[in-house]
Amino acid sequence: MKSAARTVDGLRRITIMQGETKVSDDPEAVLTTVLGSCISACLFDPVVKVGGLNHFLLAEPGTNDTDVSSLQRYGVYAMEVLINAMLAMGATRTNLKARIYGGASLRDGFRDIGATNALFARRFLRDERIALVGEDVGGYGARRVEFRPTLGLARCRVANVRPVEQLRVAPVPVPVAAVGDVEFF
């Protein structure tokens, strides 16, 4: 486990990076991550007081993605790892509650990966019959998430909002005719 920094209030801050999942039953733990188009699901069981957070980059692998070592980047894998780790710590599937964060649109003119990720997370939770009790997804800003796993409490702050890119219309170049040349159509 990575070392955790103590906050001013004595809590232990544990940073979750892209492709990682962390589950804890430590009442002093705060799981934290920073998201752009990625999604973090915060799951918790209020009865046994255990919770966890994942951070995934893309919803599902493409048909040509056969690299097993890269599975942790995908939501379909990250969600299963999070649920299984929580069950291993005594959580009950029927007690699980979820919050999702991230899914920002960070680049105009490209496929909206953030929206696809958020849609996947909602669909996954619905299919698994896990109650979605809160979300902060979409928009144009990166987010910082702090999650208290034993309490199921989360704080999400927009860390940076990118300006919406304006379409730039390039002027059409006017061909310069050589002096004395005449062109007939």
N, C-alpha and C positions, 0 to 999 in steps of 0.2 A: 504494500500500500504506500502511496505517496505520503510524504510528510504533510501535515496540515498546519497552517498558520493559525494562531490564536487571534481572535478579534478583540477589540477593546472590551466587549462585554463578556469575554471569557469563552466564547464559542469557538469551535474548531472549524475553520474554513477548508473545504476539500474541493479542489478545482477538477472539473471533469472536462477533458479535451475531446475533440472530434473523434468519433468512433468508440468512445469509452462508455461504460456503465458502472455505476456505484450504488450499492444498497447498504443501508445502515439502520441499526437500532440504537445508536448512540444519541441520547437526548441533547448532547452538546455539539453535534455535528451540523454543519451548514454546507450543503452541496451547492456548488456554484459553477456557472458556465457562461460563455458569451456566444451569442447566436446571430447569424445573418439569415441566409435562406435555410439553414439547418433547422431541425426541430429537436426539442428536448421534451420528453414525456416525463412527468413527475408522477409516480404512482405511490400510493400509501394505503396501508391497512390500519384504520383507526382503532381496531380492537386490539391487535397485538403490538401496535405502535412501531411499525417498521415501514420504511419507505425507500425509494430509490429514484435515480435520475439517469437518463441516457442522453446521448447527443449523436444524432445521425445526420448524414450529409444528403442522402438520396433515399427515395421511397423504396425502390426495388431495383435489383440488378437488371441490366439489359439482357437480351437473348444471347449476346456474344460474350458476356462477362462470366467466365468460368473460373476465375482466380479465387480460390477458397480463402486465401489470406486477406482478401479485401471485403469479405462479407460484413465485417463490423461497421462499415460505412453505411450500410443499408438499414432502413427502418424495419423491414420485415425480420431481420436478424436481431437488431437491437431491442425490439419490443419483446421478442421471445426470451432473449437473455435476461432482460429486466424482470419479466414475470417469473421466470424459473428461479432466479436468484432470490426473489422475494418469497416464493413458496418454500425454498430451502431454508429460509429464516423464520418460517412459521406462519407466514401470511396465508390467508384463505382467499381463493379466487373470487368468491362471491362478495367479499368485503372490500375488494380493491376499488379505489377512487383514483381519478386521473385529472391532471392539468396538463395542457400542452402550450408551448411557447416557441416563438421563432417564425420561420416561414416568410421572411421579408422578401420583397422584390428588390434586388440590388442592382440589376442592369436592365435598362430598356433595350428593346430590340432582340432580346434573347427569350428562350422558353422560360416561363415563370416557375422555376424549380421550387421556390418557397411555397407557392400555392399548391403545387403537386404534392409536396411533403405534408402540408397541413391536411389536405384532402385524404391522403393515405392514413395519417394518424387518426383522424376522426373515424374513417371506415374501419380501421383495425380495431379500435376500441369498441365500436358498435358491434362488430362481428364477434368479438370476444365477450360481449356483455359486461364491459367495464364502464362504470358511470363516469362521464366526462363532466366534472364539476366546475371547471374554469379553463379559460384559454385567453391568450393574447397573441394572435398570429396575424400575419399579413403586414401591409403597410410598407414603408420604405426605410425603416430604421433598424439598426442592430440593437439587440437586447442583451442585458445582463440579468441573469436569473439567479436567485438565491432561494434554496429550498430547505426547509427544516423537515427531514424525513420522518421523524417520530411524531410530529404534530400535523403534518400534511399542509403546512403553511408555506406560501411562496410569495416572493416579491419579485416583480419584473419591472425593470426600468429601461426606457429607451436610451441607449448610450450614444447613438449617433444617427441622425436622419440625413440621408443623402438628398441633395436637391434633385427634383425630377428633371431629367435631361430633356432639353428642347430639341426638336428636330431642326437640323440645319439644312436649309435649301441652298445647294451650291449653284452659283450663277452658271447659266449655259454659255459656254464660250462661243463667241461670234468669230467665224473664220475670217481671217484677213486675206483679201484677194491681192495678188501681186499686181502692181501698177501696170496698166495696159492690157492685162488679161481679161478676156470676156468669156464667160461660161454660159452656154445655152442649154436649156432643159428640154 
